[in-house]
C-alpha cells in the first residue's frame, strides 16, 4: 500500500500519459467535441467509456433484434455522477439507433451498510461510505428512476414491475460481496426481462494497489463465481480479448462482462451485419 500525495499521484498520471503512444493525442481529442457518436465511442472519447460502450452495444443489439425500447441499470449510484453520464449516453444512443432507453439507479441512499463478513472486504470498505443527496440527484437526472432501499428488497420488487423494457446494460459497483450477490439476483428474473445478451460493467473485479488482492474467494469475483455455479441457463463471462479489439486498450476493458441468457427465445437469432458476405470471393 502506498502513501503518495496528490502531487505525486498527478506526476504518475502525467508520466503514464507521456510514455504511452497516442495518449497525448487521445487526451486532446477528448476535449474537442467533434466526430460522430460512433467514432467517439470507438475512440473512448467519452468520460466514462465503459458506459458508452455498454449502452451502445445494448442499443445496437436491440436495433438488430427489432426491439424498440430497452432499459439500462446502475447499481451503486452514490454521488450520482455515473447516473448522469449513463443518462447522457442513453440519449446519444437513442439518437444514433432510434432505440428508446429507460434508466434505473439502485442504491440504499444512505451509504454502504455494515459489512456482513470477511468476504465484504471490510479492510477496504466502511459502513456509511458513498452517501447520496437524493433530492439533488433527482433534479439533475429527472428521467432516471431511483430504486432506493436494500438491494435484497428492491431487485425482487423491480422484477415484479409491469412494462419494464428489456434490460440491455447493467453496471454493478456496490463494493461488497453481499451486495453484489443481491444485485446479481437481477439475472434470476425470467428471460423476457432482458435482451438475450446483457452487457455488464463489473467495477469491483479489479482495483487499485490496496485492492489487488481481489480474487475468486472474496468480493465481487466471489459473487460472480457463485452465480455461475448456481445458474444453469445464465452465465456471466468477460469479453475475451476486448482490449485487443479496442482502438486503445484501457483498464476498463477487463471489467466488461456479458450475461449470456441461453434460454432466451432470441438467443440464437442471427444479428450479424446485413452487409456481411455469405461467400468470400475466390481471388486469382
N, C-alpha and C positions, 0 to 999 in steps of 0.2 A: 504494500500500500504506500502511495506517495503522498507528499505534503507540499506540492508545488503551489506557489502563489499565483494569483490571476495573471500577472505579467509573464511569468514563466510558462503558464499554460498557453498564453497568447503566442509566445515565441515558438512553442512546439507546433501550434497550428500553422504559423507562418512558414516554418521550415518544411512541414509536410506539403503545404501549398506550392512552395518554390521547387521542391525536389521531385514532384510527380508531373510527368509530361502532360500538358494540356490543362492543368488545374488553374493556372492563371487565366487562360482564355475562358475556361468554364465559369470561373468566378465573375469575370467581366460580363459574360453573356447573361448571367442570372439577373443582372441589373438593367438589362436592355429589354424593354417589353416588345420584342419583335418575334416573328415566327409563328407558325400555326400551333394550335393546341397539340396536335400530334407530334410536331417537331420538338416542342418544349418538353413534352413527356419523354420522348426518346432521348433527349439530351439531359434529362434530370434538372431542368431549369426552374422547377417549382420548389418552394421552400421545404416541402415535405414530399420528396419524390416517391416515397413508398405509398403515400396516399394517392398521388397522381397515377402511379402505375396500377394499383389495385382497383381504383374506381374506373379507370379507363378500360382495363381488361374485362371487368364485370359488365360495363356498358356495351362493349363490343360483342361479348358473348351473348348478351340479351338481344342485341340487334340481330345477330345471325340466327338466333332461335325464334325471332319474330315476337319477342316478349316486350311490350311497350313500356313497362313500369317495373322498377326494382327498388330494393332498399339497401342501404349501407349502414353499418353499425360501428360505433366506437365504444369499447368497454374501457373505462378508466378515463373520464373526462377531465377531472381535476380543474385546473385553471381555465380550461376551455379553448386554448389556442389551437389544439388539434381539431376540435369540433368546428371551429371557424374555418380552418383550412379544408376540412372534409366537405363542408357545405360549399365552399368555393369550387373545389374540384368536381363536385356533383353538378353544379351549374354549368361548368365548362364542358363536362362530358355530355350533358343533355344537349347543349348547343351543337356539339360535334356529331352526335349519334341519333338524336331525336328520342332517346330513351329517358323517360321521366325518372327521377331518383328521389326517394324519401330518405331522410337522415334521422337516426336514432342514437341517443347517447345514454349509456348505462353508467351510473355512479351512485355511491352512497350519499354523496353531497356533504359528508362530514369527515372526509379523510379516511385513511386506512383504518380498519378495525384492529382489534388486538390479535396478534399472531396466534394461530391455533397450535402449532408445534414447530419443531426444527425445520420442517420442510418449507415453512413460510420464510425462511432465511431472515430471522429477526436480527442478525448481525448487520444486515443491510437496510432493512425497512423498519419503520417505527409507527406505532399506533398514532393516528392523528395527522400523519403526513398527507399532503396533497388535498387540502380542503378546497371548496368551491364557493364562489359567490353566485348563487343560483339566479337571483334577480338580474344581475348584470349580464350573465350569460344568456338568459332568455331574451333580453333586449338586444344582445349582439347577434344572436342566431335564432330569429323568430321562426324560421322554417323547421328547425330541428325539434324533435320531440324528446324530452328528457324523461328517462325511466329511472326515477330516484328511489333508492332503498337498497336493501341487501340483495345482491345478485341471485342468491339462492331463491328469493321470492319473486323478483321481477322477471327473471328469464321464463319460468313457467307461466307467469301471467301474460307475458308478451306472446308466447306461443299460442295462447288462447284467444288473442285478439282477432277480430274479423277484418277482412280487407287490408291485410298487410301484404305489400308487394313482395315477390320473391327476393330473398337476400342474396346479394352478389359479392359483397366485400365486407369483411369483419376485421377490425383492429382490436387486439386484446393487449392491454397494458395495465394490468391490475396487480402486478408485482408478486403477490403471494401465490404459493401453490394452491391453497384452499380456494382463493378467489378465482384462479384460473380453472380449477375443476368446475366451479359453479358456472363460469362463463361458457366453458366448452359443452355444458349441458344443452346449450342452444342447438347443437347439432344432433341432439337426441330427438328433435322435432321431426315430423313426417316430411317426406321429400318435397311436397308441394310448397313448403315454406322457403325453398331455396332454388337457386339455379343449380344445374347438375354438378357444377364445379364452382366452389366459392373461394375466391382469393382472400387470403388472410395475412395480416401483418402481426407477428407474434413477438412483441418487443422484448420480453424478458427471457429470451433464449441465448442472447449474447449480451455481455455487459462490459463496463469499464474495468480498469485494473483491479479494483477491490471486489469485482463480481466475477472474475474469471473462473471461479470455481463452480459456475453454473454447470450442472450435469444432470443426467437422466434420473438421479435419485432424489432430487430436491427441486423446488421451484416450478416454473412453468414447463420445463422439459419433462419433469416427473408427471405433471398433469397431462401432457400430450401423450406420453408413453402409456399411461393408464387408460386414456381414452381409446387409443388404438388397440390396446389389448382387449378391451371390453366391447368394442363396436365391430360388428360383423360386416356391416354394409356401408359405413362411412369411415374413411381413413384420412388423417392429416399427414401430408408429406411435403417436404421442402421442394421448391422448384429446382430440379437438378441442373447445375450449370448456368444458373441465371446470370451470374457475374460475367461469364464468358459471352453471353448474348447481348449484354448492355453495351452501349457506346463507351461508357466509362464505368468500370467496376466500382462499387461502393459498398460500405459495410452493411447497408440495409438489405442488400441482395440476399444475404444469408438468413434474413428474418422473414422472408416471404414463403408462406406455405400455401397449399391448396387443399381444401376439404373435398375429396372425391366422394360423391354420393352415388355409389354403384347401383342402388336400386331405384334411382330416379328414372322416371319413364323417358326422359330426354337424354340420358347419359350417353347413349351410343349414337345419337343423331349426328350426322356429319355437319360440321360447322367450319370446314376449310374455306379458303378464299374461293369466290365464284370464278375467278380467272385462273385458278390453278390448272396446270396441264394434266390431263389424264394419261397422255402418252408423250414421252420425250422424243424429239426428232432424232433420227439417226444421221449423224454428220459423216460426210465422205472423208 
